Amino acid sequence: MASDREQKKITFTHPSPGDIGWVISMHGKTYAEDFKFEPQFEIDIARKMVLFFDNANDFDLFLIPFIKGHRAGSIAVSRESKTTAFVNFVLVISQFRKQGIATKMMHQ
């Protein structure tokens, strides 16, 4: 049987084909469930995602955390100014909450 540590091992990857659409979809689904957001929110996330990747530079980072081979959320960091970074697309889907994923994403 796998240890608790092995079960909760989080790995981070850069987006692969299918990940961007999944992040957009999960933002829409999660925010609708948690906060009753309308479908327009998902459209807004899609637009912001396109802008993020269209304007990406060497500083910008987009990561997908995985637990046991399953996508658990997302996080992106971009440069706001020379001295400020902007964190966006932060999401931990409900089944993976309370496992320290958000903290580990911020440390990445």
Phi, psi and omega per residue, in radians:
M1 nan 2.438 -3.124
A2 -1.248 2.518 3.104
S3 -1.263 2.849 3.069
D4 -0.951 -0.733 -3.109
R5 -1.096 -0.752 3.121
E6 -1.144 -0.680 -3.131
Q7 -1.140 -0.558 -3.076
K8 -1.748 0.142 -3.132
K9 -1.082 2.208 -3.116
I10 -1.898 2.248 3.017
T11 -2.027 2.666 -3.126
F12 -2.087 2.387 3.081
T13 -2.299 2.761 2.960
H14 -1.366 2.757 -3.094
P15 -1.030 2.413 3.014
S16 -1.951 2.945 3.100
P17 -0.915 2.298 -3.125
G18 1.697 -0.408 -3.095
D19 -1.194 -0.713 -3.083
I20 -1.125 -0.801 3.092
G21 -1.074 -0.680 3.103
W22 -1.095 -0.774 -3.137
V23 -1.071 -0.778 3.126
I24 -1.064 -0.864 -3.137
S25 -1.050 -0.778 -3.099
M26 -1.222 -0.568 3.027
H27 -1.071 -0.837 3.131
G28 -1.039 -0.851 -3.108
K29 -1.132 -0.838 -3.066
T30 -1.156 -0.801 -3.124
Y31 -1.214 -0.510 3.039
A32 -1.176 -0.778 -3.141
E33 -1.179 -0.788 -3.030
D34 -1.417 -0.610 -2.998
F35 -2.244 0.093 3.129
K36 1.098 0.528 3.089
F37 -1.154 2.627 3.128
E38 -1.482 2.908 3.126
P39 -0.994 -0.433 3.127
Q40 -0.995 -0.549 3.133
F41 -1.048 -0.742 3.130
E42 -1.111 -0.674 3.083
I43 -1.108 -0.749 3.110
D44 -1.087 -0.707 3.093
I45 -1.097 -0.734 3.126
A46 -1.056 -0.761 3.117
R47 -1.098 -0.791 3.135
K48 -1.109 -0.639 3.134
M49 -1.124 -0.762 3.109
V50 -1.070 -0.792 3.116
L51 -1.071 -0.715 3.131
F52 -1.008 -0.873 -3.080
F53 -1.314 -0.573 3.085
D54 -1.151 -0.536 -3.076
N55 -1.863 0.198 -3.074
A56 -1.091 2.562 3.072
N57 -2.340 -3.022 -3.079
D58 -1.119 -0.401 3.139
F59 -1.357 -0.638 -2.981
D60 -1.135 2.551 -3.079
L61 -2.458 2.350 3.057
F62 -2.299 2.163 -3.091
L63 -2.252 2.580 3.041
I64 -2.039 2.066 3.052
P65 -1.421 2.448 3.097
F66 -2.117 2.449 2.978
I67 -2.186 2.149 3.136
K68 0.851 0.735 3.075
G69 1.412 0.074 -3.123
H70 -1.951 2.355 3.054
R71 -1.066 2.339 -3.100
A72 -2.014 -0.209 -3.108
G73 2.923 -2.687 3.138
S74 -2.828 2.805 3.017
I75 -2.778 2.523 3.059
A76 -2.379 2.574 3.082
V77 -2.298 2.294 3.089
S78 -2.354 2.879 -3.125
R79 -1.455 2.159 3.068
E80 -1.549 -0.748 3.085
S81 -2.689 -3.040 3.135
K82 -1.060 -0.481 -3.055
T83 -2.038 0.045 -3.054
T84 -2.323 2.336 3.031
A85 -1.843 2.730 -3.142
F86 -2.114 2.209 3.111
V87 -1.731 2.291 -3.068
N88 -2.523 2.947 3.095
F89 0.984 0.592 3.124
V90 -1.361 2.139 -3.125
L91 -2.673 2.342 2.914
V92 -2.199 2.070 -3.093
I93 -1.236 2.669 -2.914
S94 -0.925 -0.719 -3.068
Q95 -1.169 -0.263 -3.116
F96 -1.945 0.160 3.139
R97 -1.289 2.809 3.111
K98 1.179 0.506 3.104
Q99 -2.143 0.173 3.109
G100 1.442 0.221 -3.079
I101 -1.150 -0.793 -3.120
A102 -1.043 -0.731 3.112
T103 -1.102 -0.760 -3.139
K104 -1.174 -0.602 3.082
M105 -1.116 -0.750 -3.140
M106 -1.131 -0.566 3.136
H107 -1.309 -0.408 3.111
Q108 -1.164 nan nan
